[in-house]
Amino acid sequence: MSVWIGIDLGTQSVRAMAVAGDGKVLGASSRPLTSHRDGERHEQDPEQWWRELAAATREALREVPPAEVRAVAVDATSGTVLLTAPDGRPLTPGLMYDDRRAAGEVDRVNAAGAQVWERLGYRRMQPPWALPKLLWLLREAPPGARLAHQNDFVNRRLVGREVATDLSNALKTGVDLIEERWPADVMDALGVPASMLPDVVRPGTVLGEVCAEAAETTGIPLGTPVVAGTTDGCAAQLGAGVLTPGSWNSVMGTTLVLKGFTRELVHDPLGVVYSHRAPDGSWLPGGASSTGAGALARDLPGRDLDALSRQAAGRFAPGRPGATTYPLVSRGERFPFDAPDAEGFTLGRVDDDVDRYAAILLGAAFIERLCFDHLDLLGAPMDGEVVLTGGATRSAYWNRLRADVLGRPVILRENAEPALGMAVLAAGPSAAEGMVRTREIVEPSGRTDLREHYLRFVDELEDRGWLPSHSAAHARERKA
């Protein structure tokens, strides 16, 4: 039997998983991570990443014969960076993905790299991205300091020498994903020495082998290939099995995230969709909305959501869709349109918690549909599978509602954790298909009464000046 190790280096924990070729999880373990927050500061101790990763892998591999382990891959939070000494020792804390202390560097970054960022499709960098943080760190960087992304740091410990970074984690540090290299002119203009930047490779590239010291510390067998990973979002997409052109993963958690697989780079004039690079050189376009299930925790705190789902299923049958809430988790929208001043609203009457619950679910499903409409407007292929993941998939009522609003079958996976995605990446394309298991396929019921309510919702977004008119017109055409 062959076993692959996937490691998810997240914000609150590090999780390790040993997975067989048929997708069976043979061992798994999680260990907590500690953050230090103060205003715009969010740091973690890189040494803790390594300690807890080692503890998690030892536990996950306790019952796995060493001879069966084939490879290991690690994902990490997007935009988390630190500086290291030439020997890999951390010189700074890890500046986490949402640390915003480098906001003062953003204008300079966007002026220097405008043409590159435009060509790559995201138009401009944001304050928490990694390149502004690198400039902020450079102010007091000692000679010889090197840039490391979160998983670069632990990959170096695994291999025992300097390693390349992957294109996925390097995206927010300014790598040119088309050329697959650092944009030298941009980095020179910003004063970033080429000597401090790691080499860049595609996800899935073998970086080296587990060294003796790391093998003793982690329990990963000596000589195990270490494969370049991805960001945690791309890892979850791989875990969901979204690996073919035209297929999409819709993650409904606190907020909504869509990620797909295309052969060509998708260009978005609005800049709300941008793409990572797939292991085979294809593209992984996606966007993150500010709407999602987080509105349930805010508006219905402490309520039994399973009970509300059962009641909503009985009350809101076809022909009685109820009210619609635009469930913004925070002020402002990022996808499927850019509207910093957007605020939540409700269309229709809400009399009790069941009404409120159903209205939030319907509004989130409408935003999800509008995201797909926007991707279609951009020319992205839409003819593959739609895989739903995230906490919202626990609700059978919501799954069916989303299938009805999308008007197409949706697939639910048994497991779509980022750690599984890293095991899939470590296994490679020939083994990946058998490792992703389907739990259920939810077919749309064929109801037509949602069309009018969706179009009313689109009209409202346009009337408020948030949804561009051409996007609204395309949504109406697709729903006609």
C-alpha positions as CSV (number, residue, x, y, z in Angstrom):
1,M,0.0,0.0,0.0
2,S,1.1,3.5,-0.8
3,V,0.6,6.4,1.7
4,W,0.9,10.1,1.2
5,I,1.2,12.8,3.9
6,G,-0.6,16.1,3.7
7,I,0.0,18.9,6.1
8,D,-2.2,22.0,6.5
9,L,-0.3,24.8,8.3
10,G,-3.2,27.1,9.2
11,T,-3.9,30.0,11.5
12,Q,-5.3,28.2,14.6
13,S,-3.7,24.8,14.1
14,V,-1.5,22.5,12.0
15,R,-3.1,19.3,10.8
16,A,-1.3,16.3,9.4
17,M,-3.0,13.5,7.5
18,A,-1.8,10.1,6.2
19,V,-3.9,9.1,3.2
20,A,-4.0,5.8,1.2
21,G,-4.5,5.7,-2.6
22,D,-8.2,4.9,-2.2
23,G,-8.7,8.1,-0.1
24,K,-8.8,6.2,3.3
25,V,-7.4,8.3,6.1
26,L,-4.9,6.0,7.9
27,G,-3.9,8.6,10.5
28,A,-4.6,12.2,11.4
29,S,-3.7,14.7,14.1
30,S,-4.0,18.4,14.8
31,R,-2.0,20.6,17.1
32,P,-2.9,24.2,18.1
33,L,-1.0,27.3,17.1
34,T,-0.9,30.5,19.1
35,S,-1.3,34.0,17.6
36,H,-0.2,37.3,19.0
37,R,-2.6,40.1,18.0
38,D,-2.5,43.8,18.8
39,G,-4.4,46.2,16.5
40,E,-3.1,45.7,13.0
41,R,-0.4,43.3,14.2
42,H,-0.9,39.6,13.9
43,E,2.2,37.4,14.4
44,Q,3.1,33.8,15.1
45,D,6.3,32.1,16.2
46,P,7.9,30.2,13.3
47,E,9.5,27.8,15.8
48,Q,6.1,26.8,17.0
49,W,5.0,26.0,13.5
50,W,7.8,23.4,13.4
51,R,7.3,22.0,16.9
52,E,3.6,21.5,16.4
53,L,4.0,20.2,12.8
54,A,6.5,17.6,14.1
55,A,4.1,16.6,16.9
56,A,1.2,16.3,14.5
57,T,3.1,14.1,12.0
58,R,4.4,11.8,14.7
59,E,0.9,11.2,15.9
60,A,-0.6,10.8,12.3
61,L,2.1,8.3,11.3
62,R,2.0,6.2,14.5
63,E,0.2,3.2,12.8
64,V,1.6,3.7,9.3
65,P,4.5,1.4,8.2
66,P,7.4,3.7,7.2
67,A,8.1,1.7,4.0
68,E,4.6,2.7,2.7
69,V,5.1,6.5,2.9
70,R,5.7,7.9,-0.6
71,A,5.8,11.7,-0.3
72,V,4.8,14.8,1.8
73,A,3.4,18.2,0.9
74,V,2.6,21.3,3.1
75,D,0.2,24.1,2.5
76,A,0.1,27.4,4.4
77,T,-1.8,30.6,4.8
78,S,-1.6,33.0,1.9
79,G,0.5,36.0,2.4
80,T,2.3,34.9,5.6
81,V,6.0,35.7,5.5
82,L,9.1,36.2,7.6
83,L,12.8,36.8,7.2
84,T,15.4,34.1,7.9
85,A,19.1,34.0,8.2
86,P,21.1,32.1,5.5
87,D,21.0,29.0,7.6
88,G,17.2,29.1,7.9
89,R,16.9,30.5,11.5
90,P,14.0,32.9,11.9
91,L,15.1,36.6,12.2
92,T,11.5,37.9,12.6
93,P,8.2,36.5,13.7
94,G,5.8,35.3,11.0
95,L,3.7,38.2,9.8
96,M,0.4,36.5,9.2
97,Y,-1.9,36.8,6.2
98,D,-4.1,39.5,7.8
99,D,-1.3,41.6,9.4
100,R,-1.8,45.2,8.1
101,R,1.2,47.1,9.4
102,A,2.6,47.4,5.9
103,A,-0.3,49.5,4.6
104,G,2.0,52.4,4.1
105,E,3.9,50.5,1.5
106,V,1.0,49.6,-0.8
107,D,0.9,52.6,-3.0
108,R,4.6,52.2,-3.8
109,V,4.1,48.5,-4.5
110,N,1.2,49.2,-6.9
111,A,3.0,52.0,-8.7
112,A,6.1,49.9,-9.3
113,G,4.2,46.8,-10.4
114,A,1.1,48.2,-12.0
115,Q,1.7,46.6,-15.4
116,V,2.5,43.2,-14.0
117,W,-0.4,43.1,-11.6
118,E,-2.8,44.2,-14.4
119,R,-1.5,41.5,-16.7
120,L,-2.0,38.9,-14.0
121,G,-5.6,40.0,-13.4
122,Y,-5.7,41.3,-9.8
123,R,-4.9,44.9,-10.8
124,R,-3.5,46.0,-7.4
125,M,-2.1,44.5,-4.2
126,Q,-3.9,44.9,-0.8
127,P,-2.3,46.0,2.5
128,P,-2.2,42.5,4.0
129,W,-0.4,41.0,0.9
130,A,3.1,39.7,1.3
131,L,5.1,42.1,-0.9
132,P,4.2,45.2,1.1
133,K,5.1,43.3,4.3
134,L,8.5,42.4,2.7
135,L,9.2,46.1,2.1
136,W,8.2,46.8,5.7
137,L,10.5,44.1,7.0
138,L,13.4,45.4,4.8
139,R,13.6,48.6,6.8
140,E,15.5,46.8,9.6
141,A,16.7,43.6,7.7
142,P,20.2,42.5,8.5
143,P,22.7,41.7,5.7
144,G,22.1,38.3,4.2
145,A,18.4,38.1,5.3
146,R,16.2,35.8,3.1
147,L,12.5,35.9,2.5
148,A,10.5,32.8,3.5
149,H,6.8,32.1,3.2
150,Q,5.2,30.1,6.0
151,N,5.6,26.7,4.3
152,D,9.1,27.6,3.0
153,F,10.2,27.7,6.6
154,V,9.1,24.2,7.5
155,N,10.0,22.8,4.1
156,R,13.6,23.9,4.7
157,R,13.5,22.2,8.0
158,L,12.2,19.0,6.4
159,V,14.9,19.0,3.7
160,G,17.7,20.4,5.7
161,R,18.8,23.0,3.2
162,E,17.5,26.0,1.3
163,V,14.4,25.2,-0.9
164,A,12.4,26.9,-3.6
165,T,9.1,28.5,-3.0
166,D,5.9,27.6,-4.8
167,L,4.1,29.9,-7.3
168,S,0.9,29.7,-5.2
169,N,2.4,31.1,-2.0
170,A,4.5,33.5,-3.9
171,L,1.6,35.1,-5.7
172,K,1.0,37.8,-3.0
173,T,4.8,38.4,-2.9
174,G,4.6,39.6,-6.5
175,V,5.8,36.6,-8.6
176,D,5.0,36.8,-12.3
177,L,2.8,33.7,-12.7
178,I,2.9,33.9,-16.5
179,E,6.7,34.0,-16.7
180,E,7.0,31.8,-13.5
181,R,9.8,34.1,-12.1
182,W,10.2,37.1,-10.0
183,P,9.7,40.4,-12.0
184,A,13.3,41.7,-11.7
185,D,12.4,45.3,-12.8
186,V,9.7,45.6,-10.2
187,M,11.8,44.2,-7.4
188,D,14.7,46.5,-8.4
189,A,12.5,49.5,-8.3
190,L,11.3,48.5,-4.8
191,G,14.8,47.9,-3.6
192,V,14.3,44.2,-3.0
193,P,17.7,42.4,-3.5
194,A,17.4,39.4,-5.8
195,S,19.6,37.4,-3.3
196,M,16.9,37.4,-0.7
197,L,14.3,35.9,-2.9
198,P,13.9,32.1,-3.2
199,D,13.8,30.2,-6.4
200,V,10.3,29.6,-7.7
201,V,8.7,26.3,-8.8
202,R,5.2,25.0,-9.6
203,P,3.2,23.3,-6.9
204,G,3.9,19.6,-7.0
205,T,7.6,19.9,-7.8
206,V,9.9,17.8,-5.7
207,L,12.0,20.1,-3.5
208,G,14.2,17.5,-1.9
209,E,14.0,14.6,0.6
210,V,13.4,14.5,4.3
211,C,16.8,14.7,6.1
212,A,18.0,12.7,9.0
213,E,17.3,15.4,11.7
214,A,13.8,16.0,10.4
215,A,13.0,12.3,10.2
216,E,13.9,11.9,13.8
217,T,11.9,14.9,14.8
218,T,8.8,14.4,12.7
219,G,8.5,10.6,12.3
220,I,8.4,11.1,8.5
221,P,10.8,8.4,7.1
222,L,14.3,9.5,6.0
223,G,14.4,10.1,2.3
224,T,10.7,10.8,1.8
225,P,10.3,13.3,-1.2
226,V,9.1,16.7,-0.1
227,V,6.8,18.2,-2.7
228,A,6.2,22.0,-3.1
229,G,2.7,22.8,-1.8
230,T,0.2,25.6,-2.2
231,T,-1.8,28.1,-0.2
232,D,-4.5,26.7,2.0
233,G,-7.3,27.8,-0.3
234,C,-5.8,26.0,-3.3
235,A,-5.2,23.0,-1.0
236,A,-8.9,22.8,-0.2
237,Q,-9.7,23.0,-3.9
238,L,-7.4,20.0,-4.5
239,G,-9.0,18.2,-1.6
240,A,-12.4,18.8,-3.2
241,G,-11.2,17.1,-6.4
242,V,-11.6,20.2,-8.6
243,L,-8.9,19.1,-11.0
244,T,-10.5,19.3,-14.5
245,P,-11.2,22.3,-16.8
246,G,-14.6,23.9,-16.2
247,S,-15.0,22.4,-12.7
248,W,-15.6,24.6,-9.7
249,N,-15.4,24.4,-5.9
250,S,-17.8,26.6,-4.0
251,V,-16.9,26.9,-0.3
252,M,-19.6,28.3,1.9
253,G,-18.1,28.9,5.4
254,T,-18.1,32.1,7.3
255,T,-17.8,33.7,3.9
256,L,-18.2,32.4,0.3
257,V,-15.2,31.4,-1.8
258,L,-15.3,30.1,-5.4
259,K,-12.3,28.5,-7.0
260,G,-12.2,26.8,-10.5
261,F,-9.9,25.1,-13.0
262,T,-9.3,26.6,-16.5
263,R,-6.7,26.1,-19.2
264,E,-6.4,29.8,-19.9
265,L,-5.9,32.8,-17.6
266,V,-9.2,34.5,-16.8
267,H,-9.0,38.3,-17.1
268,D,-11.4,40.4,-15.0
269,P,-11.7,44.1,-15.6
270,L,-13.2,44.5,-12.2
271,G,-10.3,42.8,-10.5
272,V,-12.5,40.7,-8.2
273,V,-11.3,37.4,-9.8
274,Y,-7.6,36.5,-9.9
275,S,-5.9,33.2,-10.6
276,H,-3.3,30.9,-9.0
277,R,-1.2,28.5,-11.1
278,A,-2.1,24.8,-11.1
279,P,0.6,22.1,-10.9
280,D,0.3,21.3,-14.6
281,G,0.5,25.0,-15.7
282,S,-3.2,25.5,-16.0
283,W,-5.0,28.2,-13.9
284,L,-7.1,28.3,-10.7
285,P,-9.3,31.4,-10.9
286,G,-11.4,32.4,-8.0
287,G,-12.8,35.1,-5.8
288,A,-13.9,35.6,-2.2
289,S,-17.2,37.2,-1.2
290,S,-18.0,39.0,2.0
291,T,-21.2,37.1,2.3
292,G,-21.8,33.7,3.8
293,A,-22.8,31.6,6.8
294,G,-21.1,34.1,9.2
295,A,-24.4,36.0,9.0
296,L,-26.1,33.1,10.7
297,A,-23.8,33.3,13.7
298,R,-24.3,37.1,13.9
299,D,-28.1,37.3,13.4
300,L,-29.1,34.0,15.0
301,P,-26.7,33.5,17.9
302,G,-27.1,30.3,19.9
303,R,-30.0,29.0,17.7
304,D,-30.3,25.3,16.7
305,L,-29.6,25.7,13.0
306,D,-30.5,22.0,12.3
307,A,-33.9,22.7,13.8
308,L,-34.3,25.9,11.7
309,S,-33.4,23.9,8.6
310,R,-36.2,21.4,9.3
311,Q,-38.7,24.1,9.9
312,A,-37.6,26.1,6.8
313,A,-37.9,23.0,4.6
314,G,-41.6,22.6,5.7
315,R,-42.5,26.3,5.4
316,F,-40.7,27.4,2.2
317,A,-41.9,24.8,-0.4
318,P,-41.8,25.6,-4.1
319,G,-44.0,28.6,-4.8
320,R,-43.3,30.1,-1.4
321,P,-39.6,31.2,-1.4
322,G,-40.0,33.8,1.4
323,A,-37.9,36.9,1.9
324,T,-34.3,37.4,0.7
325,T,-31.5,38.8,2.8
326,Y,-28.2,40.0,1.4
327,P,-26.1,38.4,4.1
328,L,-22.9,40.5,4.3
329,V,-20.7,39.4,7.1
330,S,-19.0,42.8,7.2
331,R,-19.4,46.1,5.4
332,G,-18.3,46.1,1.8
333,E,-18.4,43.4,-1.0
334,R,-15.4,41.9,-2.8
335,F,-17.0,39.3,-5.2
336,P,-18.9,39.1,-7.5
337,F,-18.5,42.9,-7.6
338,D,-16.3,45.5,-5.8
339,A,-18.4,47.7,-3.6
340,P,-16.6,49.0,-0.4
341,D,-19.8,50.7,0.8
342,A,-22.2,47.8,0.3
343,E,-24.4,46.9,3.3
344,G,-26.8,44.1,4.0
345,F,-30.5,44.4,3.3
346,T,-33.7,42.3,3.3
347,L,-36.3,42.1,0.5
348,G,-39.7,40.9,1.8
349,R,-41.2,40.2,5.2
350,V,-39.4,38.5,8.1
351,D,-41.6,37.6,11.1
352,D,-39.6,35.1,13.1
353,D,-36.3,33.3,13.2
354,V,-37.3,30.7,10.7
355,D,-38.1,33.5,8.2
356,R,-34.8,35.1,9.0
357,Y,-32.8,31.9,8.6
358,A,-34.4,31.0,5.3
359,A,-33.9,34.6,4.0
360,I,-30.1,34.4,4.8
361,L,-29.8,31.1,3.0
362,L,-31.6,32.2,0.0
363,G,-29.6,35.5,-0.3
364,A,-26.3,33.6,0.0
365,A,-27.5,31.2,-2.7
366,F,-28.3,34.2,-4.9
367,I,-24.9,35.7,-4.4
368,E,-23.3,32.3,-5.3
369,R,-25.4,32.2,-8.5
370,L,-24.3,35.8,-9.3
371,C,-20.6,34.8,-8.8
372,F,-21.1,32.0,-11.4
373,D,-22.9,34.5,-13.7
374,H,-19.9,36.9,-13.4
375,L,-17.4,34.1,-14.2
376,D,-19.5,33.2,-17.2
377,L,-19.4,36.8,-18.3
378,L,-15.6,36.7,-18.2
379,G,-15.6,33.7,-20.5
380,A,-14.6,31.1,-17.9
381,P,-15.7,27.5,-18.8
382,M,-18.7,26.4,-16.7
383,D,-19.4,22.9,-18.0
384,G,-17.7,20.9,-15.4
385,E,-18.7,19.7,-11.9
386,V,-19.7,22.0,-9.1
387,V,-18.5,20.7,-5.8
388,L,-19.8,22.3,-2.6
389,T,-17.7,22.3,0.6
390,G,-17.6,24.2,3.8
391,G,-19.7,24.1,6.9
392,A,-22.9,25.0,5.0
393,T,-23.0,21.5,3.4
394,R,-24.2,20.1,6.8
395,S,-27.6,21.5,5.9
396,A,-29.5,19.3,3.4
397,Y,-32.1,22.1,3.0
398,W,-29.4,24.6,2.0
399,N,-27.7,22.1,-0.4
400,R,-31.0,21.6,-2.3
401,L,-31.7,25.3,-2.3
402,R,-28.3,26.0,-3.8
403,A,-28.8,23.3,-6.5
404,D,-32.1,24.8,-7.3
405,V,-30.8,28.4,-7.6
406,L,-27.8,27.2,-9.7
407,G,-30.1,25.0,-11.8
408,R,-27.5,22.2,-11.9
409,P,-26.4,19.2,-9.8
410,V,-24.0,19.8,-7.0
411,I,-21.5,17.3,-5.5
412,L,-20.7,16.8,-1.8
413,R,-17.4,15.2,-0.9
414,E,-16.7,13.0,2.1
415,N,-13.6,15.0,2.9
416,A,-12.3,18.2,1.4
417,E,-9.8,19.3,4.0
418,P,-6.7,21.2,2.9
419,A,-4.5,18.4,4.4
420,L,-6.2,15.9,2.1
421,G,-5.5,18.3,-0.8
422,M,-1.8,18.2,0.1
423,A,-1.9,14.4,0.1
424,V,-3.5,14.5,-3.3
425,L,-0.8,16.9,-4.5
426,A,1.9,14.7,-3.1
427,A,0.5,11.7,-4.8
428,G,0.4,13.4,-8.2
429,P,-2.2,13.4,-11.0
430,S,-2.2,9.7,-11.7
431,A,-3.2,8.8,-8.1
432,A,-5.3,11.9,-7.2
433,E,-8.7,10.8,-8.7
434,G,-9.0,7.8,-6.5
435,M,-8.3,9.7,-3.3
436,V,-11.3,12.0,-3.5
437,R,-14.5,10.4,-2.4
438,T,-18.0,11.6,-3.2
439,R,-20.6,11.6,-0.4
440,E,-23.7,12.7,-2.4
441,I,-24.9,14.3,-5.6
442,V,-27.8,16.7,-5.0
443,E,-30.0,17.2,-8.1
444,P,-32.0,20.4,-8.6
445,S,-35.8,19.8,-8.1
446,G,-36.7,21.8,-11.2
447,R,-38.6,24.5,-9.4
448,T,-39.0,27.8,-11.4
449,D,-40.4,30.1,-8.7
450,L,-36.9,31.3,-7.7
451,R,-36.2,33.0,-11.0
452,E,-38.3,36.1,-10.3
453,H,-36.9,36.5,-6.8
454,Y,-33.3,36.2,-8.1
455,L,-33.9,38.9,-10.7
456,R,-35.5,41.2,-8.1
457,F,-32.3,40.7,-6.0
458,V,-30.1,41.5,-9.0
459,D,-32.2,44.6,-9.7
460,E,-31.8,45.8,-6.1
461,L,-28.0,45.4,-6.2
462,E,-27.9,47.4,-9.4
463,D,-30.2,50.1,-8.2
464,R,-28.1,50.6,-5.1
465,G,-25.1,51.3,-7.4
466,W,-23.1,48.3,-6.3
467,L,-23.5,45.8,-9.2
468,P,-22.4,47.2,-12.6
469,S,-25.1,47.4,-15.2
470,H,-23.4,45.0,-17.7
471,S,-23.1,42.4,-14.9
472,A,-26.7,42.8,-14.0
473,A,-27.7,42.5,-17.7
474,H,-25.7,39.3,-18.1
475,A,-27.3,37.8,-15.0
476,R,-30.8,38.5,-16.4
477,E,-29.8,36.9,-19.8
478,R,-28.5,33.8,-18.1
479,K,-31.7,33.4,-16.0
480,A,-34.1,34.1,-18.9
